[in-house]
Amino acid sequence: MAKTQLNVRVDEGTARAARERALERGMSVNRYIEELVRQDTGEVGHTFVDAASDFMKQYGDVFAEEFGADREGARSAFRDGSREGRR
C-alpha cells in the first residue's frame, strides 16, 4: 500500500505520550498513530488478520510442529464423539 505523509500538530504532552506508548509497544510513532486511526475506523479486524498472517508466514513451520498434527487429531476425534484423541 502506498504511503502518504501527514503532518499533525499536537501539544507537547500528547507528543510525549505518543512516543512513550509507541516505545512501550516496540513500534515507531508513525505505526502507532496509524494503528490508532485503523482502530478508530474499524480496521482492527484487518490489522489482526494481517498480523496473524505475518506470524504464520514467519513461524508457521514451528507452530505446526508444536501444535499441528496432535491438535488436529484431537479435534477430529472429539467431533467424532471419541475422546481417545484428547490429551
PDB file of N, CA, C and O in Angstrom:
ATOM      1  N   MET A   1       0.851  -1.165   0.000  1.00  0.00           N
ATOM      2  CA  MET A   1       0.000   0.000   0.000  1.00  0.00           C
ATOM      3  C   MET A   1       0.904   1.236   0.000  1.00  0.00           C
ATOM      4  O   MET A   1       1.870   1.313   0.759  1.00  0.00           O
ATOM      5  N   ALA A   2       0.578   2.188  -0.852  1.00  0.00           N
ATOM      6  CA  ALA A   2       1.342   3.433  -0.927  1.00  0.00           C
ATOM      7  C   ALA A   2       1.130   4.242   0.345  1.00  0.00           C
ATOM      8  O   ALA A   2       0.049   4.222   0.932  1.00  0.00           O
ATOM      9  N   LYS A   3       2.145   4.934   0.752  1.00  0.00           N
ATOM     10  CA  LYS A   3       2.085   5.758   1.963  1.00  0.00           C
ATOM     11  C   LYS A   3       2.007   7.233   1.580  1.00  0.00           C
ATOM     12  O   LYS A   3       2.592   7.671   0.589  1.00  0.00           O
ATOM     13  N   THR A   4       1.279   7.970   2.379  1.00  0.00           N
ATOM     14  CA  THR A   4       1.149   9.418   2.220  1.00  0.00           C
ATOM     15  C   THR A   4       1.621  10.079   3.491  1.00  0.00           C
ATOM     16  O   THR A   4       1.286   9.635   4.589  1.00  0.00           O
ATOM     17  N   GLN A   5       2.387  11.125   3.354  1.00  0.00           N
ATOM     18  CA  GLN A   5       2.855  11.847   4.539  1.00  0.00           C
ATOM     19  C   GLN A   5       1.748  12.739   5.058  1.00  0.00           C
ATOM     20  O   GLN A   5       1.067  13.415   4.287  1.00  0.00           O
ATOM     21  N   LEU A   6       1.572  12.736   6.371  1.00  0.00           N
ATOM     22  CA  LEU A   6       0.560  13.544   7.033  1.00  0.00           C
ATOM     23  C   LEU A   6       1.239  14.252   8.196  1.00  0.00           C
ATOM     24  O   LEU A   6       1.784  13.598   9.086  1.00  0.00           O
ATOM     25  N   ASN A   7       1.214  15.552   8.199  1.00  0.00           N
ATOM     26  CA  ASN A   7       1.811  16.329   9.292  1.00  0.00           C
ATOM     27  C   ASN A   7       0.710  16.761  10.241  1.00  0.00           C
ATOM     28  O   ASN A   7      -0.311  17.305   9.821  1.00  0.00           O
ATOM     29  N   VAL A   8       0.926  16.514  11.522  1.00  0.00           N
ATOM     30  CA  VAL A   8      -0.078  16.821  12.533  1.00  0.00           C
ATOM     31  C   VAL A   8       0.584  17.618  13.648  1.00  0.00           C
ATOM     32  O   VAL A   8       1.693  17.296  14.073  1.00  0.00           O
ATOM     33  N   ARG A   9      -0.086  18.641  14.112  1.00  0.00           N
ATOM     34  CA  ARG A   9       0.422  19.431  15.243  1.00  0.00           C
ATOM     35  C   ARG A   9      -0.357  19.040  16.490  1.00  0.00           C
ATOM     36  O   ARG A   9      -1.588  19.058  16.508  1.00  0.00           O
ATOM     37  N   VAL A  10       0.392  18.686  17.533  1.00  0.00           N
ATOM     38  CA  VAL A  10      -0.211  18.335  18.822  1.00  0.00           C
ATOM     39  C   VAL A  10       0.584  19.016  19.927  1.00  0.00           C
ATOM     40  O   VAL A  10       1.722  19.433  19.715  1.00  0.00           O
ATOM     41  N   ASP A  11      -0.016  19.125  21.100  1.00  0.00           N
ATOM     42  CA  ASP A  11       0.723  19.728  22.208  1.00  0.00           C
ATOM     43  C   ASP A  11       1.815  18.769  22.670  1.00  0.00           C
ATOM     44  O   ASP A  11       1.786  17.578  22.361  1.00  0.00           O
ATOM     45  N   GLU A  12       2.771  19.303  23.410  1.00  0.00           N
ATOM     46  CA  GLU A  12       3.935  18.510  23.821  1.00  0.00           C
ATOM     47  C   GLU A  12       3.543  17.295  24.650  1.00  0.00           C
ATOM     48  O   GLU A  12       4.158  16.238  24.512  1.00  0.00           O
ATOM     49  N   GLY A  13       2.535  17.421  25.506  1.00  0.00           N
ATOM     50  CA  GLY A  13       2.107  16.282  26.322  1.00  0.00           C
ATOM     51  C   GLY A  13       1.583  15.130  25.475  1.00  0.00           C
ATOM     52  O   GLY A  13       1.865  13.965  25.753  1.00  0.00           O
ATOM     53  N   THR A  14       0.820  15.464  24.443  1.00  0.00           N
ATOM     54  CA  THR A  14       0.294  14.434  23.546  1.00  0.00           C
ATOM     55  C   THR A  14       1.424  13.781  22.763  1.00  0.00           C
ATOM     56  O   THR A  14       1.439  12.564  22.583  1.00  0.00           O
ATOM     57  N   ALA A  15       2.362  14.587  22.302  1.00  0.00           N
ATOM     58  CA  ALA A  15       3.506  14.053  21.569  1.00  0.00           C
ATOM     59  C   ALA A  15       4.332  13.117  22.457  1.00  0.00           C
ATOM     60  O   ALA A  15       4.762  12.049  22.020  1.00  0.00           O
ATOM     61  N   ARG A  16       4.545  13.530  23.699  1.00  0.00           N
ATOM     62  CA  ARG A  16       5.317  12.712  24.644  1.00  0.00           C
ATOM     63  C   ARG A  16       4.595  11.390  24.892  1.00  0.00           C
ATOM     64  O   ARG A  16       5.214  10.327  24.883  1.00  0.00           O
ATOM     65  N   ALA A  17       3.287  11.463  25.111  1.00  0.00           N
ATOM     66  CA  ALA A  17       2.503  10.244  25.359  1.00  0.00           C
ATOM     67  C   ALA A  17       2.570   9.299  24.157  1.00  0.00           C
ATOM     68  O   ALA A  17       2.712   8.089  24.329  1.00  0.00           O
ATOM     69  N   ALA A  18       2.469   9.842  22.950  1.00  0.00           N
ATOM     70  CA  ALA A  18       2.537   9.014  21.742  1.00  0.00           C
ATOM     71  C   ALA A  18       3.898   8.328  21.632  1.00  0.00           C
ATOM     72  O   ALA A  18       3.976   7.143  21.307  1.00  0.00           O
ATOM     73  N   ARG A  19       4.974   9.080  21.906  1.00  0.00           N
ATOM     74  CA  ARG A  19       6.319   8.495  21.850  1.00  0.00           C
ATOM     75  C   ARG A  19       6.485   7.387  22.893  1.00  0.00           C
ATOM     76  O   ARG A  19       7.037   6.327  22.599  1.00  0.00           O
ATOM     77  N   GLU A  20       6.003   7.641  24.109  1.00  0.00           N
ATOM     78  CA  GLU A  20       6.132   6.652  25.181  1.00  0.00           C
ATOM     79  C   GLU A  20       5.342   5.384  24.876  1.00  0.00           C
ATOM     80  O   GLU A  20       5.851   4.276  25.042  1.00  0.00           O
ATOM     81  N   ARG A  21       4.095   5.548  24.427  1.00  0.00           N
ATOM     82  CA  ARG A  21       3.263   4.375  24.117  1.00  0.00           C
ATOM     83  C   ARG A  21       3.839   3.578  22.949  1.00  0.00           C
ATOM     84  O   ARG A  21       3.828   2.347  22.970  1.00  0.00           O
ATOM     85  N   ALA A  22       4.338   4.270  21.942  1.00  0.00           N
ATOM     86  CA  ALA A  22       4.948   3.580  20.807  1.00  0.00           C
ATOM     87  C   ALA A  22       6.172   2.790  21.269  1.00  0.00           C
ATOM     88  O   ALA A  22       6.361   1.643  20.866  1.00  0.00           O
ATOM     89  N   LEU A  23       6.991   3.396  22.103  1.00  0.00           N
ATOM     90  CA  LEU A  23       8.175   2.729  22.624  1.00  0.00           C
ATOM     91  C   LEU A  23       7.785   1.498  23.444  1.00  0.00           C
ATOM     92  O   LEU A  23       8.393   0.437  23.302  1.00  0.00           O
ATOM     93  N   GLU A  24       6.773   1.639  24.301  1.00  0.00           N
ATOM     94  CA  GLU A  24       6.297   0.507  25.106  1.00  0.00           C
ATOM     95  C   GLU A  24       5.831  -0.646  24.235  1.00  0.00           C
ATOM     96  O   GLU A  24       5.991  -1.810  24.602  1.00  0.00           O
ATOM     97  N   ARG A  25       5.257  -0.329  23.085  1.00  0.00           N
ATOM     98  CA  ARG A  25       4.732  -1.350  22.187  1.00  0.00           C
ATOM     99  C   ARG A  25       5.759  -1.828  21.167  1.00  0.00           C
ATOM    100  O   ARG A  25       5.482  -2.721  20.367  1.00  0.00           O
ATOM    101  N   GLY A  26       6.937  -1.233  21.202  1.00  0.00           N
ATOM    102  CA  GLY A  26       8.002  -1.659  20.299  1.00  0.00           C
ATOM    103  C   GLY A  26       7.763  -1.282  18.847  1.00  0.00           C
ATOM    104  O   GLY A  26       8.127  -2.026  17.937  1.00  0.00           O
ATOM    105  N   MET A  27       7.149  -0.119  18.632  1.00  0.00           N
ATOM    106  CA  MET A  27       6.879   0.315  17.265  1.00  0.00           C
ATOM    107  C   MET A  27       7.208   1.789  17.115  1.00  0.00           C
ATOM    108  O   MET A  27       7.407   2.506  18.096  1.00  0.00           O
ATOM    109  N   SER A  28       7.259   2.217  15.876  1.00  0.00           N
ATOM    110  CA  SER A  28       7.507   3.631  15.606  1.00  0.00           C
ATOM    111  C   SER A  28       6.265   4.442  15.956  1.00  0.00           C
ATOM    112  O   SER A  28       5.159   3.908  16.039  1.00  0.00           O
ATOM    113  N   VAL A  29       6.470   5.747  16.160  1.00  0.00           N
ATOM    114  CA  VAL A  29       5.343   6.640  16.413  1.00  0.00           C
ATOM    115  C   VAL A  29       4.410   6.634  15.200  1.00  0.00           C
ATOM    116  O   VAL A  29       3.190   6.652  15.358  1.00  0.00           O
ATOM    117  N   ASN A  30       4.972   6.611  14.002  1.00  0.00           N
ATOM    118  CA  ASN A  30       4.149   6.566  12.795  1.00  0.00           C
ATOM    119  C   ASN A  30       3.220   5.356  12.804  1.00  0.00           C
ATOM    120  O   ASN A  30       2.019   5.478  12.563  1.00  0.00           O
ATOM    121  N   ARG A  31       3.789   4.194  13.084  1.00  0.00           N
ATOM    122  CA  ARG A  31       2.961   2.976  13.100  1.00  0.00           C
ATOM    123  C   ARG A  31       1.926   3.033  14.223  1.00  0.00           C
ATOM    124  O   ARG A  31       0.781   2.621  14.035  1.00  0.00           O
ATOM    125  N   TYR A  32       2.320   3.535  15.373  1.00  0.00           N
ATOM    126  CA  TYR A  32       1.388   3.659  16.499  1.00  0.00           C
ATOM    127  C   TYR A  32       0.188   4.524  16.116  1.00  0.00           C
ATOM    128  O   TYR A  32      -0.957   4.137  16.353  1.00  0.00           O
ATOM    129  N   ILE A  33       0.445   5.692  15.524  1.00  0.00           N
ATOM    130  CA  ILE A  33      -0.639   6.587  15.110  1.00  0.00           C
ATOM    131  C   ILE A  33      -1.483   5.915  14.028  1.00  0.00           C
ATOM    132  O   ILE A  33      -2.711   6.005  14.054  1.00  0.00           O
ATOM    133  N   GLU A  34      -0.840   5.252  13.093  1.00  0.00           N
ATOM    134  CA  GLU A  34      -1.568   4.560  12.027  1.00  0.00           C
ATOM    135  C   GLU A  34      -2.508   3.502  12.610  1.00  0.00           C
ATOM    136  O   GLU A  34      -3.648   3.368  12.167  1.00  0.00           O
ATOM    137  N   GLU A  35      -2.030   2.762  13.591  1.00  0.00           N
ATOM    138  CA  GLU A  35      -2.876   1.737  14.216  1.00  0.00           C
ATOM    139  C   GLU A  35      -4.034   2.348  14.994  1.00  0.00           C
ATOM    140  O   GLU A  35      -5.136   1.801  15.004  1.00  0.00           O
ATOM    141  N   LEU A  36      -3.786   3.481  15.644  1.00  0.00           N
ATOM    142  CA  LEU A  36      -4.878   4.159  16.344  1.00  0.00           C
ATOM    143  C   LEU A  36      -5.983   4.569  15.374  1.00  0.00           C
ATOM    144  O   LEU A  36      -7.168   4.408  15.666  1.00  0.00           O
ATOM    145  N   VAL A  37      -5.585   5.097  14.221  1.00  0.00           N
ATOM    146  CA  VAL A  37      -6.576   5.511  13.224  1.00  0.00           C
ATOM    147  C   VAL A  37      -7.318   4.288  12.690  1.00  0.00           C
ATOM    148  O   VAL A  37      -8.536   4.330  12.514  1.00  0.00           O
ATOM    149  N   ARG A  38      -6.599   3.213  12.433  1.00  0.00           N
ATOM    150  CA  ARG A  38      -7.263   1.985  11.957  1.00  0.00           C
ATOM    151  C   ARG A  38      -8.272   1.481  12.979  1.00  0.00           C
ATOM    152  O   ARG A  38      -9.382   1.087  12.621  1.00  0.00           O
ATOM    153  N   GLN A  39      -7.890   1.495  14.241  1.00  0.00           N
ATOM    154  CA  GLN A  39      -8.829   1.062  15.285  1.00  0.00           C
ATOM    155  C   GLN A  39     -10.065   1.943  15.286  1.00  0.00           C
ATOM    156  O   GLN A  39     -11.187   1.451  15.404  1.00  0.00           O
ATOM    157  N   ASP A  40      -9.861   3.230  15.155  1.00  0.00           N
ATOM    158  CA  ASP A  40     -10.964   4.177  15.195  1.00  0.00           C
ATOM    159  C   ASP A  40     -11.887   4.035  13.986  1.00  0.00           C
ATOM    160  O   ASP A  40     -13.083   4.312  14.081  1.00  0.00           O
ATOM    161  N   THR A  41     -11.342   3.609  12.867  1.00  0.00           N
ATOM    162  CA  THR A  41     -12.149   3.468  11.658  1.00  0.00           C
ATOM    163  C   THR A  41     -12.633   2.044  11.436  1.00  0.00           C
ATOM    164  O   THR A  41     -13.183   1.735  10.378  1.00  0.00           O
ATOM    165  N   GLY A  42     -12.437   1.180  12.414  1.00  0.00           N
ATOM    166  CA  GLY A  42     -12.964  -0.177  12.328  1.00  0.00           C
ATOM    167  C   GLY A  42     -12.117  -1.160  11.566  1.00  0.00           C
ATOM    168  O   GLY A  42     -12.615  -2.204  11.146  1.00  0.00           O
ATOM    169  N   GLU A  43     -10.864  -0.860  11.377  1.00  0.00           N
ATOM    170  CA  GLU A  43      -9.994  -1.776  10.652  1.00  0.00           C
ATOM    171  C   GLU A  43      -9.228  -2.703  11.588  1.00  0.00           C
ATOM    172  O   GLU A  43      -8.252  -3.327  11.172  1.00  0.00           O
ATOM    173  N   VAL A  44      -9.651  -2.801  12.834  1.00  0.00           N
ATOM    174  CA  VAL A  44      -8.930  -3.617  13.806  1.00  0.00           C
ATOM    175  C   VAL A  44      -8.882  -5.070  13.360  1.00  0.00           C
ATOM    176  O   VAL A  44      -7.842  -5.722  13.461  1.00  0.00           O
ATOM    177  N   GLY A  45      -9.993  -5.570  12.871  1.00  0.00           N
ATOM    178  CA  GLY A  45     -10.034  -6.962  12.413  1.00  0.00           C
ATOM    179  C   GLY A  45      -9.044  -7.222  11.304  1.00  0.00           C
ATOM    180  O   GLY A  45      -8.383  -8.260  11.289  1.00  0.00           O
ATOM    181  N   HIS A  46      -8.932  -6.287  10.371  1.00  0.00           N
ATOM    182  CA  HIS A  46      -7.975  -6.442   9.285  1.00  0.00           C
ATOM    183  C   HIS A  46      -6.551  -6.413   9.807  1.00  0.00           C
ATOM    184  O   HIS A  46      -5.698  -7.170   9.343  1.00  0.00           O
ATOM    185  N   THR A  47      -6.296  -5.547  10.766  1.00  0.00           N
ATOM    186  CA  THR A  47      -4.963  -5.465  11.356  1.00  0.00           C
ATOM    187  C   THR A  47      -4.606  -6.784  12.023  1.00  0.00           C
ATOM    188  O   THR A  47      -3.486  -7.276  11.880  1.00  0.00           O
ATOM    189  N   PHE A  48      -5.566  -7.361  12.758  1.00  0.00           N
ATOM    190  CA  PHE A  48      -5.319  -8.648  13.409  1.00  0.00           C
ATOM    191  C   PHE A  48      -5.028  -9.727  12.378  1.00  0.00           C
ATOM    192  O   PHE A  48      -4.075 -10.491  12.529  1.00  0.00           O
ATOM    193  N   VAL A  49      -5.837  -9.792  11.339  1.00  0.00           N
ATOM    194  CA  VAL A  49      -5.651 -10.818  10.312  1.00  0.00           C
ATOM    195  C   VAL A  49      -4.303 -10.642   9.630  1.00  0.00           C
ATOM    196  O   VAL A  49      -3.611 -11.626   9.367  1.00  0.00           O
ATOM    197  N   ASP A  50      -3.921  -9.405   9.339  1.00  0.00           N
ATOM    198  CA  ASP A  50      -2.614  -9.146   8.733  1.00  0.00           C
ATOM    199  C   ASP A  50      -1.487  -9.602   9.653  1.00  0.00           C
ATOM    200  O   ASP A  50      -0.524 -10.223   9.205  1.00  0.00           O
ATOM    201  N   ALA A  51      -1.614  -9.291  10.941  1.00  0.00           N
ATOM    202  CA  ALA A  51      -0.583  -9.697  11.906  1.00  0.00           C
ATOM    203  C   ALA A  51      -0.529 -11.214  12.029  1.00  0.00           C
ATOM    204  O   ALA A  51       0.556 -11.792  12.094  1.00  0.00           O
ATOM    205  N   ALA A  52      -1.687 -11.863  12.063  1.00  0.00           N
ATOM    206  CA  ALA A  52      -1.725 -13.333  12.150  1.00  0.00           C
ATOM    207  C   ALA A  52      -1.102 -13.953  10.901  1.00  0.00           C
ATOM    208  O   ALA A  52      -0.378 -14.945  10.985  1.00  0.00           O
ATOM    209  N   SER A  53      -1.385 -13.370   9.762  1.00  0.00           N
ATOM    210  CA  SER A  53      -0.806 -13.860   8.512  1.00  0.00           C
ATOM    211  C   SER A  53       0.714 -13.712   8.524  1.00  0.00           C
ATOM    212  O   SER A  53       1.433 -14.632   8.133  1.00  0.00           O
ATOM    213  N   ASP A  54       1.198 -12.562   8.971  1.00  0.00           N
ATOM    214  CA  ASP A  54       2.645 -12.355   9.078  1.00  0.00           C
ATOM    215  C   ASP A  54       3.272 -13.361  10.040  1.00  0.00           C
ATOM    216  O   ASP A  54       4.344 -13.903   9.771  1.00  0.00           O
ATOM    217  N   PHE A  55       2.591 -13.609  11.168  1.00  0.00           N
ATOM    218  CA  PHE A  55       3.080 -14.573  12.144  1.00  0.00           C
ATOM    219  C   PHE A  55       3.203 -15.959  11.510  1.00  0.00           C
ATOM    220  O   PHE A  55       4.222 -16.632  11.663  1.00  0.00           O
ATOM    221  N   MET A  56       2.152 -16.377  10.796  1.00  0.00           N
ATOM    222  CA  MET A  56       2.174 -17.712  10.208  1.00  0.00           C
ATOM    223  C   MET A  56       3.216 -17.835   9.102  1.00  0.00           C
ATOM    224  O   MET A  56       3.801 -18.903   8.922  1.00  0.00           O
ATOM    225  N   LYS A  57       3.453 -16.762   8.363  1.00  0.00           N
ATOM    226  CA  LYS A  57       4.498 -16.787   7.345  1.00  0.00           C
ATOM    227  C   LYS A  57       5.862 -16.968   8.000  1.00  0.00           C
ATOM    228  O   LYS A  57       6.716 -17.695   7.492  1.00  0.00           O
ATOM    229  N   GLN A  58       6.057 -16.299   9.134  1.00  0.00           N
ATOM    230  CA  GLN A  58       7.352 -16.338   9.795  1.00  0.00           C
ATOM    231  C   GLN A  58       7.537 -17.589  10.651  1.00  0.00           C
ATOM    232  O   GLN A  58       8.626 -18.162  10.680  1.00  0.00           O
ATOM    233  N   TYR A  59       6.476 -18.021  11.353  1.00  0.00           N
ATOM    234  CA  TYR A  59       6.617 -19.103  12.318  1.00  0.00           C
ATOM    235  C   TYR A  59       5.716 -20.296  12.027  1.00  0.00           C
ATOM    236  O   TYR A  59       5.551 -21.160  12.889  1.00  0.00           O
ATOM    237  N   GLY A  60       5.133 -20.366  10.843  1.00  0.00           N
ATOM    238  CA  GLY A  60       4.185 -21.431  10.522  1.00  0.00           C
ATOM    239  C   GLY A  60       4.729 -22.828  10.735  1.00  0.00           C
ATOM    240  O   GLY A  60       4.047 -23.673  11.315  1.00  0.00           O
ATOM    241  N   ASP A  61       5.952 -23.090  10.275  1.00  0.00           N
ATOM    242  CA  ASP A  61       6.528 -24.427  10.421  1.00  0.00           C
ATOM    243  C   ASP A  61       6.720 -24.799  11.888  1.00  0.00           C
ATOM    244  O   ASP A  61       6.420 -25.921  12.296  1.00  0.00           O
ATOM    245  N   VAL A  62       7.218 -23.854  12.673  1.00  0.00           N
ATOM    246  CA  VAL A  62       7.434 -24.098  14.099  1.00  0.00           C
ATOM    247  C   VAL A  62       6.090 -24.313  14.796  1.00  0.00           C
ATOM    248  O   VAL A  62       5.950 -25.212  15.624  1.00  0.00           O
ATOM    249  N   PHE A  63       5.115 -23.490  14.460  1.00  0.00           N
ATOM    250  CA  PHE A  63       3.780 -23.603  15.054  1.00  0.00           C
ATOM    251  C   PHE A  63       3.162 -24.960  14.717  1.00  0.00           C
ATOM    252  O   PHE A  63       2.610 -25.624  15.595  1.00  0.00           O
ATOM    253  N   ALA A  64       3.251 -25.372  13.459  1.00  0.00           N
ATOM    254  CA  ALA A  64       2.688 -26.654  13.032  1.00  0.00           C
ATOM    255  C   ALA A  64       3.387 -27.812  13.724  1.00  0.00           C
ATOM    256  O   ALA A  64       2.744 -28.782  14.126  1.00  0.00           O
ATOM    257  N   GLU A  65       4.691 -27.710  13.862  1.00  0.00           N
ATOM    258  CA  GLU A  65       5.452 -28.761  14.537  1.00  0.00           C
ATOM    259  C   GLU A  65       5.027 -28.889  15.999  1.00  0.00           C
ATOM    260  O   GLU A  65       4.898 -29.996  16.521  1.00  0.00           O
ATOM    261  N   GLU A  66       4.813 -27.754  16.648  1.00  0.00           N
ATOM    262  CA  GLU A  66       4.460 -27.746  18.069  1.00  0.00           C
ATOM    263  C   GLU A  66       3.004 -28.121  18.310  1.00  0.00           C
ATOM    264  O   GLU A  66       2.708 -28.872  19.239  1.00  0.00           O
ATOM    265  N   PHE A  67       2.086 -27.606  17.485  1.00  0.00           N
ATOM    266  CA  PHE A  67       0.664 -27.758  17.773  1.00  0.00           C
ATOM    267  C   PHE A  67      -0.131 -28.472  16.684  1.00  0.00           C
ATOM    268  O   PHE A  67      -1.264 -28.890  16.925  1.00  0.00           O
ATOM    269  N   GLY A  68       0.436 -28.617  15.504  1.00  0.00           N
ATOM    270  CA  GLY A  68      -0.297 -29.067  14.324  1.00  0.00           C
ATOM    271  C   GLY A  68      -0.978 -30.404  14.395  1.00  0.00           C
ATOM    272  O   GLY A  68      -2.168 -30.466  14.702  1.00  0.00           O
ATOM    273  N   ALA A  69      -0.274 -31.471  14.125  1.00  0.00           N
ATOM    274  CA  ALA A  69      -0.882 -32.785  13.931  1.00  0.00           C
ATOM    275  C   ALA A  69      -1.621 -33.282  15.168  1.00  0.00           C
ATOM    276  O   ALA A  69      -2.754 -33.751  15.057  1.00  0.00           O
ATOM    277  N   ASP A  70      -1.015 -33.189  16.325  1.00  0.00           N
ATOM    278  CA  ASP A  70      -1.665 -33.680  17.540  1.00  0.00           C
ATOM    279  C   ASP A  70      -2.957 -32.935  17.819  1.00  0.00           C
ATOM    280  O   ASP A  70      -3.969 -33.545  18.163  1.00  0.00           O
ATOM    281  N   ARG A  71      -2.925 -31.629  17.672  1.00  0.00           N
ATOM    282  CA  ARG A  71      -4.111 -30.821  17.950  1.00  0.00           C
ATOM    283  C   ARG A  71      -5.219 -31.128  16.953  1.00  0.00           C
ATOM    284  O   ARG A  71      -6.381 -31.247  17.341  1.00  0.00           O
ATOM    285  N   GLU A  72      -4.879 -31.257  15.676  1.00  0.00           N
ATOM    286  CA  GLU A  72      -5.886 -31.539  14.664  1.00  0.00           C
ATOM    287  C   GLU A  72      -6.497 -32.912  14.916  1.00  0.00           C
ATOM    288  O   GLU A  72      -7.706 -33.090  14.772  1.00  0.00           O
ATOM    289  N   GLY A  73      -5.669 -33.880  15.289  1.00  0.00           N
ATOM    290  CA  GLY A  73      -6.184 -35.206  15.601  1.00  0.00           C
ATOM    291  C   GLY A  73      -7.149 -35.168  16.770  1.00  0.00           C
ATOM    292  O   GLY A  73      -8.162 -35.868  16.768  1.00  0.00           O
ATOM    293  N   ALA A  74      -6.843 -34.358  17.762  1.00  0.00           N
ATOM    294  CA  ALA A  74      -7.711 -34.243  18.930  1.00  0.00           C
ATOM    295  C   ALA A  74      -9.049 -33.635  18.530  1.00  0.00           C
ATOM    296  O   ALA A  74     -10.095 -34.073  19.011  1.00  0.00           O
ATOM    297  N   ARG A  75      -9.030 -32.653  17.676  1.00  0.00           N
ATOM    298  CA  ARG A  75     -10.282 -32.036  17.240  1.00  0.00           C
ATOM    299  C   ARG A  75     -11.123 -33.022  16.447  1.00  0.00           C
ATOM    300  O   ARG A  75     -12.337 -33.095  16.637  1.00  0.00           O
ATOM    301  N   SER A  76     -10.485 -33.788  15.555  1.00  0.00           N
ATOM    302  CA  SER A  76     -11.220 -34.746  14.739  1.00  0.00           C
ATOM    303  C   SER A  76     -11.847 -35.823  15.606  1.00  0.00           C
ATOM    304  O   SER A  76     -13.002 -36.199  15.402  1.00  0.00           O
ATOM    305  N   ALA A  77     -11.096 -36.314  16.564  1.00  0.00           N
ATOM    306  CA  ALA A  77     -11.618 -37.353  17.443  1.00  0.00           C
ATOM    307  C   ALA A  77     -12.781 -36.828  18.271  1.00  0.00           C
ATOM    308  O   ALA A  77     -13.764 -37.536  18.490  1.00  0.00           O
ATOM    309  N   PHE A  78     -12.669 -35.600  18.725  1.00  0.00           N
ATOM    310  CA  PHE A  78     -13.731 -35.015  19.531  1.00  0.00           C
ATOM    311  C   PHE A  78     -14.998 -34.848  18.702  1.00  0.00           C
ATOM    312  O   PHE A  78     -16.099 -35.112  19.183  1.00  0.00           O
ATOM    313  N   ARG A  79     -14.842 -34.410  17.461  1.00  0.00           N
ATOM    314  CA  ARG A  79     -16.002 -34.241  16.575  1.00  0.00           C
ATOM    315  C   ARG A  79     -16.695 -35.574  16.321  1.00  0.00           C
ATOM    316  O   ARG A  79     -17.918 -35.624  16.191  1.00  0.00           O
ATOM    317  N   ASP A  80     -15.911 -36.667  16.249  1.00  0.00           N
ATOM    318  CA  ASP A  80     -16.477 -37.990  16.000  1.00  0.00           C
ATOM    319  C   ASP A  80     -17.079 -38.607  17.253  1.00  0.00           C
ATOM    320  O   ASP A  80     -17.661 -39.690  17.188  1.00  0.00           O
ATOM    321  N   GLY A  81     -16.947 -37.939  18.386  1.00  0.00           N
ATOM    322  CA  GLY A  81     -17.508 -38.441  19.623  1.00  0.00           C
ATOM    323  C   GLY A  81     -16.544 -39.272  20.447  1.00  0.00           C
ATOM    324  O   GLY A  81     -16.878 -39.709  21.548  1.00  0.00           O
ATOM    325  N   SER A  82     -15.361 -39.491  19.925  1.00  0.00           N
ATOM    326  CA  SER A  82     -14.354 -40.251  20.645  1.00  0.00           C
ATOM    327  C   SER A  82     -13.501 -39.321  21.487  1.00  0.00           C
ATOM    328  O   SER A  82     -13.232 -38.192  21.077  1.00  0.00           O
ATOM    329  N   ARG A  83     -13.079 -39.766  22.641  1.00  0.00           N
ATOM    330  CA  ARG A  83     -12.211 -38.951  23.477  1.00  0.00           C
ATOM    331  C   ARG A  83     -10.771 -39.440  23.439  1.00  0.00           C
ATOM    332  O   ARG A  83      -9.917 -38.887  24.132  1.00  0.00           O
ATOM    333  N   GLU A  84     -10.485 -40.465  22.642  1.00  0.00           N
ATOM    334  CA  GLU A  84      -9.144 -41.019  22.602  1.00  0.00           C
ATOM    335  C   GLU A  84      -8.107 -40.013  22.101  1.00  0.00           C
ATOM    336  O   GLU A  84      -6.956 -40.044  22.535  1.00  0.00           O
ATOM    337  N   GLY A  85      -8.502 -39.134  21.203  1.00  0.00           N
ATOM    338  CA  GLY A  85      -7.560 -38.179  20.655  1.00  0.00           C
ATOM    339  C   GLY A  85      -7.266 -37.019  21.582  1.00  0.00           C
ATOM    340  O   GLY A  85      -6.373 -36.221  21.299  1.00  0.00           O
ATOM    341  N   ARG A  86      -7.986 -36.903  22.673  1.00  0.00           N
ATOM    342  CA  ARG A  86      -7.786 -35.784  23.592  1.00  0.00           C
ATOM    343  C   ARG A  86      -6.641 -36.050  24.527  1.00  0.00           C
ATOM    344  O   ARG A  86      -6.367 -37.198  24.876  1.00  0.00           O
ATOM    345  N   ARG A  87      -5.980 -35.014  24.929  1.00  0.00           N
ATOM    346  CA  ARG A  87      -4.861 -35.140  25.883  1.00  0.00           C
ATOM    347  C   ARG A  87      -5.370 -35.103  27.284  1.00  0.00           C
ATOM    348  O   ARG A  87      -4.586 -35.194  28.228  1.00  0.00           O
TER     349      ARG A  87
END
